Amino acid sequence: MTTFAPGTIAVIFVSEVTGEDPEGYAAAADEMVALAAAQPGYRGIDSTRGAEGLGITVSYWADEAAAVAWRRHARHGEIREAGRGRWYRWYSLHVAEVGRSYDWEKE
C-alpha cells in the first residue's frame, strides 16, 4: 500500500477488453507497466480486471508534466494504437489531482 502526496496526478483508465489475443494483451500490459515505471515522475500503479473484462488501472505521477510526458512516450503510443485496434472494446480516461491519501490494513 502506498500513500501519495497532495498534488500527485492520478490517471484513471477504465476499459473493457474484447478478449481477442489474450497473450498479446498480457504481454503489452506487462510492457506498459515496465515502461511507465521507468519514466521520470512515476509514483506507482493500481490495477484490476474482472472476469467479464471490465478493468480499472490508476497510474500515479509526480505532476502534470510527468503524466503528459508518459502520454507522449512513443512506445506508449504504439501500444495504445494496438489496443484500440485489437484489445479494447472501449475505454475512458480521467485525470485527477490527489487531494488526500491514506491507507488502512486489517491486522
C-alpha positions in Angstrom: 0.0 0.0 0.0 1.2 3.5 -0.8 0.0 6.9 0.1 0.5 9.8 -2.3 1.4 13.5 -1.6 -1.3 16.1 -2.3 -0.9 17.3 -5.9 0.1 13.8 -7.2 -1.6 13.2 -10.6 -3.8 10.1 -10.9 -4.5 8.9 -14.4 -7.6 6.7 -14.3 -8.0 4.2 -17.2 -11.3 2.3 -17.3 -11.7 -0.2 -20.0 -13.4 -3.3 -21.4 -11.3 -5.8 -23.3 -12.5 -7.7 -26.4 -11.0 -11.0 -25.3 -9.1 -11.1 -28.6 -5.4 -12.2 -28.4 -5.2 -12.5 -24.6 -1.5 -13.5 -24.7 -0.6 -10.4 -26.8 -2.7 -8.2 -24.4 -0.9 -9.6 -21.4 2.5 -9.0 -22.9 1.6 -5.5 -23.9 0.2 -4.8 -20.4 3.4 -6.0 -18.8 5.5 -3.9 -21.2 3.4 -0.8 -20.4 3.8 -1.3 -16.6 7.6 -1.7 -17.0 7.8 1.3 -19.4 5.8 3.5 -17.1 7.8 2.6 -14.0 11.0 3.7 -15.8 9.6 7.2 -16.5 10.6 10.3 -14.5 7.9 11.2 -12.1 6.3 7.8 -12.0 4.9 7.1 -8.5 3.0 3.8 -8.8 0.1 1.9 -10.2 -3.1 0.1 -9.1 -4.9 -2.2 -11.5 -7.7 -4.8 -11.5 -9.7 -6.6 -14.1 -12.9 -8.5 -13.5 -14.0 -11.8 -15.1 -16.3 -10.0 -17.5 -13.5 -7.9 -18.9 -14.0 -4.6 -17.1 -10.8 -3.1 -15.8 -9.6 -0.1 -13.9 -5.9 1.0 -13.9 -4.8 4.1 -12.0 -1.2 5.3 -12.6 0.2 8.0 -10.3 2.6 10.7 -11.4 4.5 13.4 -9.5 2.9 16.2 -11.5 1.0 17.0 -14.7 4.2 17.3 -16.7 5.2 13.8 -15.9 1.8 12.4 -16.8 1.8 14.3 -20.1 5.3 13.0 -20.9 4.1 9.5 -20.3 1.1 10.1 -22.7 3.6 11.3 -25.3 6.0 8.4 -24.9 6.5 6.9 -28.4 6.2 3.2 -27.4 3.2 4.0 -25.2 1.5 5.5 -28.3 2.2 2.4 -30.3 0.7 0.1 -27.7 -2.2 2.4 -27.3 -3.0 2.2 -31.0 -2.7 -1.6 -30.9 -5.1 -1.6 -28.0 -7.7 0.5 -29.9 -7.4 -1.9 -32.9 -7.3 -5.2 -31.1 -7.7 -5.4 -27.4 -10.2 -2.8 -26.2 -14.0 -2.7 -26.8 -13.9 0.8 -25.3 -12.0 2.9 -22.7 -12.4 6.1 -20.7 -9.5 8.1 -19.3 -9.8 10.6 -16.4 -7.0 12.7 -14.9 -7.4 13.9 -11.4 -5.2 15.5 -8.7 -4.9 13.7 -5.4 -6.1 15.9 -2.5 -5.7 13.4 0.3 -4.3 9.9 0.5 -4.2 7.3 3.3 -4.1 3.6 3.9 -5.7 1.1 6.2 -5.0 -2.6 6.7 -6.6 -5.2 8.8 -4.1 -6.8 11.2 
